[in-house]
Amino acid sequence: MTTKAMQAFRTIIAPQLASVGLNALRKALIEDDHRLIQGCTTSPLPLDALMECKVEGGCAIGYAGWIGHVYQTVGEVSEFFERVCDDPDCRYFLDWYDESPRAEMRRELLAEIDVILATPRRAA
């Protein structure tokens, strides 16, 4: 993971995810859950006509919101994603996440999550 991507995840994104969301994401990375997707926020895509549809998959942040924070619709997960990624520096993580080979992304993001979960923190 690039330094800027790691910094964005550790300082901007992860503090906004509850431990339950990080743990859900961790489990998905370990198990290579097919619902953890790259290249888009949600499946189905976050199009106006699909905002009330049930989520079938999500990117790292979308997945954490869907499984961990229990948002169910494309609209809810999209709103969660937008709140978490409001900072322009989140793009460093998002670009790395979307462009990395899946095995590399899983290994490196899992290592980051393990560091974060091992560090005492406030609940999100």
N, C-alpha and C positions, 0 to 999 in steps of 0.2 A: 504494500500500500504506500502510495506516495506520502511524503511528510505532510503536505497540505491537506490531502484527503484524510489522513489519520487525525490531524489537528481539528479539522471541521467535524469529524465524527465524534471525537472525544469532548470537544468544548462547546459545540453548538447542538448537535443532533442527540447524542446519548443522554445528556442531562434532561431532555424533554421526554424521554421514553421511561415509563415506569419499569421497575425491575421485572414485572410480569411480561412486559413487551420485549425486553432484552432477552429474557429466558425463552420466550416463544421463538424469537429469531435464532437464538443459539441452537435450540432443538432442530429447527428447520435446516440450519447449516450442517449440523452433524448428520442428520438423516437424508440430506439432499432432497428435501421436500420439493416435489415438482410444482407446488403452488408458490414457491419463492421464485419470482421471475426477474429478469433483467430487461432493460430497454423500455419499460413503461411503468407507470405508477400502479395500475390495477389491470386486472382482467375480470370482466370486460373493460375496454378502454373507457376513460372518463369523458365520455361524450354526453351532451345535454340529454339526449334521448335515453341514455342508459344509467343516469344517476340514481334511480330507484332500484336498479338491479342488485341482486346479491353478489358479493365479491367472490370470485373463484380463484384469485391469485393476486399477489402484490409484490412490489419491490421490497427491499429491506425495511424501509420506513413504513410503507403501506402494509406489509405483512405484520410488523410489530403493532400497528394500529388495529388491524383486523383481528388477529388472533390474540394478541396480548391485551389491547385496550378494548376489545370487543365491539368495534365498529363493524357494521354488517353490510351497508350498502356502498356502492361505488361513490356516491356523493359524500357520505360520511368519511370514508377513507381518504378521498381526495381533499376534503377540507382539513383533515388531520395532517396529511402530507404538506399542504400549503402552510399551515401554522408552524410545523416543525422546520420546514425549509425556507422560512421567510428571509433568512440572512443570505446575501449573495455568495458568501464563501462556502455555502453548502454545495455549490456546483462542483467544487473540487472532489468531494466525496461522491456525488452523484455521477460525475463523469468517470471516475475510477470504477465505481460499482458497475455501471452499464458497459464499460469497454473492456473490463478484465475477463479473461477466460474463467468460466464458471468454477473450475477446481481451485484456481488461484484465489478468486474472490472468496470462496467459501473458507479456505484455509486462513487467509489473512484477516477476514472480518471476524471469524471465530476467535482468533488470537486477541483481537482488540476487545471483543465483548468479554472474554475471560478476564482480561486486565481490568476492565471497567467494573465487572461484577465482583471482583476481588477487593475493590477499593470501597471503603465506606462512603456512602453518599446519602443525600436527602432523597426522599421519595418524590417522583415526578407527579 
